[in-house]
Amino acid sequence: MIRIALVDDHDLFRAGVRSILQNNEGMVVVGEYANGEDAITAIRDNPPDLVLMDVNMPGIGGIEATRKILQSRPDIKIIAVTVLSEEPFPNQLLDAGARGYISKGSDSKEMLEAIKAVMRGQYYISGDVAQKLTLANFRNRGESSPLSALTAREMQVMLMITRGQGTQQISDSLFLSPKTVSTYRHRLYEKLDVSNDVELTHFAMRHGLLETTQ
């Protein structure tokens, strides 16, 4: 059972997420907090396995709350769930120790996939956020990005492939048929001018989507 805490200042959003999680076998909400200060105190005394953390809250906010929670409980996994998908917020959350970053526009399937991926020890960044991060990096350097031709779903599939997930695993996670996943894979090869998963992984490393130590 994955024990999850929700940190968000909007009651309706917490209620919606709680409903999604409680209808999913193997997950349970063990705490809800409307600000970072309350979350830090409560989680220190009664740590969950994972925290879904908003960024823009009254008080210290999600970035500092993430940092402080992990200082006392470094084993807790934290995923940022926020409307703030533009730089610098994703990088600041990841630098603070968050293991994932998804937008509030993500559907329930993606939220559940993010939780499962992070609990497996992986990082998870939703495709739309990853795309914005990469394009922002290229704009800052005055270059055009080869990733600009990818859709958010193609970006998501690419990230899963380059993190070692096979066709069936991606299929199960995204509720796609294996044939559809294979179609996405070959479309990525064509758009990015690569021939296989190894070249795709090297491409992702060169463009800042993966750590080179992975």
HUZISUL-V444314 format. One record per pair of residues at least 6 apart in sequence whose ideal C-beta (glycine too) atoms are under 7 Angstrom apart, sorted by the first residue. I is the first residue (numbers start at 0). J is the second residue. D is the distance in Angstrom with one decimal. If there is no record, write none. Layout:
i & j & d
I & J & D
I & J & D
//
This chain:
i & j & d
0 & 25 & 6.0
0 & 27 & 5.7
1 & 25 & 6.1
1 & 26 & 4.8
1 & 48 & 5.2
1 & 49 & 6.1
1 & 114 & 6.7
1 & 118 & 6.0
2 & 27 & 6.0
2 & 29 & 4.6
2 & 47 & 4.3
2 & 48 & 4.7
3 & 20 & 6.0
3 & 26 & 6.0
3 & 27 & 6.9
3 & 28 & 5.5
3 & 29 & 6.7
3 & 47 & 5.7
3 & 48 & 6.9
3 & 49 & 5.1
3 & 51 & 6.5
4 & 29 & 6.1
4 & 30 & 4.1
4 & 32 & 6.9
4 & 38 & 6.9
4 & 42 & 6.0
4 & 47 & 4.3
4 & 50 & 4.8
5 & 13 & 4.9
5 & 16 & 5.8
5 & 17 & 6.7
5 & 28 & 6.2
5 & 31 & 4.7
5 & 51 & 5.3
6 & 32 & 4.8
6 & 35 & 6.8
6 & 38 & 4.4
6 & 50 & 6.1
6 & 51 & 6.9
6 & 52 & 4.9
6 & 53 & 6.0
6 & 64 & 6.7
7 & 13 & 5.2
7 & 53 & 4.1
8 & 33 & 4.8
8 & 34 & 6.2
8 & 53 & 6.6
8 & 56 & 4.6
8 & 57 & 6.0
13 & 31 & 5.3
16 & 51 & 6.4
17 & 28 & 5.0
19 & 107 & 4.7
19 & 110 & 6.5
20 & 26 & 4.7
20 & 28 & 5.5
21 & 28 & 6.4
23 & 111 & 6.0
29 & 47 & 5.2
30 & 41 & 5.8
30 & 45 & 6.9
30 & 47 & 6.4
32 & 38 & 3.9
32 & 41 & 6.3
34 & 56 & 5.4
34 & 57 & 5.6
34 & 58 & 4.6
35 & 56 & 6.0
35 & 58 & 5.4
35 & 59 & 4.5
35 & 60 & 6.0
35 & 61 & 6.4
35 & 63 & 6.4
35 & 64 & 3.1
36 & 58 & 5.3
36 & 59 & 6.3
38 & 64 & 5.7
38 & 68 & 7.0
39 & 64 & 5.8
39 & 67 & 5.0
39 & 68 & 5.8
42 & 50 & 6.8
42 & 68 & 5.5
42 & 72 & 6.5
43 & 71 & 5.0
43 & 72 & 6.5
46 & 72 & 4.8
46 & 75 & 5.7
47 & 75 & 6.8
48 & 76 & 6.7
48 & 118 & 6.9
49 & 75 & 6.9
49 & 76 & 4.5
49 & 78 & 6.8
49 & 114 & 6.3
49 & 117 & 6.6
49 & 118 & 6.5
50 & 68 & 6.8
50 & 75 & 6.1
50 & 77 & 4.7
51 & 78 & 5.5
51 & 80 & 5.0
52 & 61 & 4.8
52 & 64 & 6.6
52 & 65 & 5.7
52 & 77 & 5.4
52 & 78 & 6.8
52 & 79 & 5.4
52 & 80 & 6.9
52 & 97 & 7.0
53 & 61 & 5.3
53 & 80 & 6.4
53 & 81 & 5.6
54 & 60 & 6.5
54 & 61 & 4.0
54 & 62 & 6.5
54 & 79 & 5.8
54 & 81 & 4.1
54 & 83 & 5.0
54 & 88 & 5.6
54 & 92 & 6.6
55 & 81 & 6.6
55 & 83 & 5.9
61 & 79 & 6.4
62 & 91 & 5.2
62 & 92 & 5.9
62 & 95 & 5.3
65 & 77 & 5.2
65 & 92 & 6.3
65 & 95 & 4.4
65 & 96 & 5.9
65 & 97 & 5.5
66 & 95 & 4.4
66 & 96 & 6.5
68 & 75 & 6.2
68 & 77 & 6.8
69 & 75 & 6.6
69 & 77 & 6.9
69 & 96 & 4.2
76 & 98 & 5.0
76 & 117 & 4.8
76 & 118 & 6.4
77 & 96 & 6.6
77 & 97 & 4.7
77 & 98 & 6.2
78 & 97 & 6.5
78 & 98 & 6.4
78 & 99 & 3.8
78 & 101 & 6.6
78 & 113 & 5.6
78 & 114 & 6.9
78 & 117 & 5.8
79 & 92 & 4.4
79 & 97 & 5.1
79 & 99 & 6.9
79 & 100 & 4.6
80 & 101 & 5.6
80 & 103 & 6.1
81 & 88 & 7.0
81 & 102 & 6.8
81 & 103 & 6.2
82 & 102 & 6.6
82 & 103 & 5.0
84 & 102 & 4.7
84 & 127 & 6.4
84 & 128 & 4.7
84 & 131 & 5.7
85 & 131 & 6.1
86 & 132 & 6.5
86 & 135 & 4.8
89 & 100 & 4.8
89 & 128 & 5.6
89 & 132 & 5.7
92 & 100 & 5.8
93 & 100 & 6.6
98 & 117 & 4.5
98 & 122 & 5.6
99 & 113 & 4.9
99 & 117 & 4.9
99 & 122 & 6.4
99 & 123 & 3.9
99 & 124 & 6.7
100 & 124 & 5.1
100 & 125 & 7.0
100 & 128 & 5.5
101 & 109 & 6.2
101 & 110 & 6.4
101 & 113 & 5.2
101 & 125 & 4.3
101 & 128 & 7.0
102 & 125 & 5.9
102 & 127 & 6.0
102 & 128 & 6.0
105 & 125 & 5.4
108 & 174 & 6.0
109 & 125 & 6.0
112 & 172 & 4.7
112 & 173 & 7.0
113 & 123 & 4.3
116 & 123 & 4.3
117 & 123 & 5.5
121 & 162 & 5.8
124 & 158 & 6.7
125 & 155 & 6.8
126 & 151 & 4.0
126 & 152 & 6.2
126 & 154 & 3.8
126 & 155 & 3.3
126 & 158 & 6.8
127 & 151 & 4.3
129 & 154 & 5.4
129 & 158 & 6.1
129 & 208 & 6.2
130 & 146 & 6.4
130 & 149 & 6.7
130 & 151 & 6.0
130 & 154 & 4.9
133 & 144 & 5.9
133 & 146 & 5.1
133 & 206 & 6.0
133 & 207 & 6.4
133 & 208 & 6.3
134 & 144 & 5.2
134 & 146 & 6.8
134 & 147 & 6.1
136 & 207 & 5.8
137 & 143 & 6.4
137 & 144 & 3.9
145 & 191 & 6.2
146 & 154 & 7.0
146 & 206 & 6.5
148 & 190 & 5.2
149 & 190 & 6.4
153 & 183 & 6.0
153 & 186 & 6.5
153 & 187 & 6.0
156 & 169 & 6.3
156 & 180 & 6.7
156 & 183 & 4.4
156 & 187 & 6.9
157 & 187 & 5.4
157 & 199 & 6.6
157 & 203 & 6.7
158 & 208 & 6.6
159 & 169 & 4.9
160 & 184 & 6.5
160 & 196 & 5.7
160 & 199 & 6.1
161 & 199 & 6.0
161 & 200 & 4.5
161 & 203 & 4.4
161 & 209 & 5.8
166 & 177 & 5.1
166 & 180 & 5.0
166 & 181 & 6.2
167 & 177 & 6.1
169 & 180 & 4.9
170 & 176 & 6.3
170 & 177 & 4.7
170 & 180 & 5.0
187 & 199 & 6.4
188 & 194 & 6.4
191 & 199 & 6.9
191 & 202 & 5.7
193 & 199 & 5.0
193 & 202 & 5.6
200 & 209 & 6.9
203 & 209 & 4.7
204 & 211 & 5.3
//
